[in-house]
Amino acid sequence: MARGAKVDNQKIAEIVASFALTNNYSETARVTGVCANTVKNVIDKQKSENAEEYEKVCEEKKEEFSEFANKLILKAMKKLDKELDKDNIPVNNLTTVIGTLYDKMRLANGESTENNKFEVEIKVVE
């Protein structure tokens, strides 16, 4: 987009939709073709002037993405299930799949994916 060009309503809607999914000014700027400062200005203005509508759009876009991602996950899991029946899958591939699925499952349940809990057992030898 040319410097100093006015952002029209269609571009504003595109910026809001992209930002709703990424929550990232730079990524939204890259996707929409406007500079990150313009993205920030548009988002700040939408949040202050149209807060209720902005939140509604964000929720709608997140729901659309969630539904789409769920369809892809189900499709990939069917394929994965077929592949797991084969005996030639390297162990490192399996551990990657297990770790990724575990993290996504925890996120879907609103749980932390960080593994920051550990236990230490000290045995006193006399």
C-alpha positions, 0 to 999 in steps of 0.5 A, a space after each residue: 500500500 502506498 505511503 500516505 494512502 487512506 485505508 478503506 473500510 475493506 482494508 480495515 476489515 481485512 486488518 481486523 480479521 487478520 489481527 484477530 487470528 495472529 494477534 501480531 502487528 508485524 504478521 498482520 502487516 505482512 499479510 495485508 500489505 500495510 505497515 505495522 504502524 498502520 495496523 497498530 493504528 487501525 486496531 487501536 482505533 477499532 478497539 476504542 471506537 467500536 469495541 463491541 463490534 471489534 470483539 465480535 469480529 475477533 470471536 467470529 474469526 477465532 471460531 472460523 479458524 477453530 472449525 477449519 483447524 478441527 477439520 484439518 486435524 481430523 483429516 490428518 489424524 485419519 491419515 496418521 492412524 493408517 500410517 501408524 499401522 506400518 512398521 517402517 516409521 522412524 521413532 523420532 517421527 513418532 515422538 514428534 507426533 506424540 509430543 505435538 498431539 499432547 501439546 495440542 490436546 492440553 491447549 484444547 483443554 485449557 491446560 499448560 503445555 509447559 513441563 516445569 514440574 519435576 520431582 527429586 528423590 534423595 535417598 540417604 545412604 548410611 
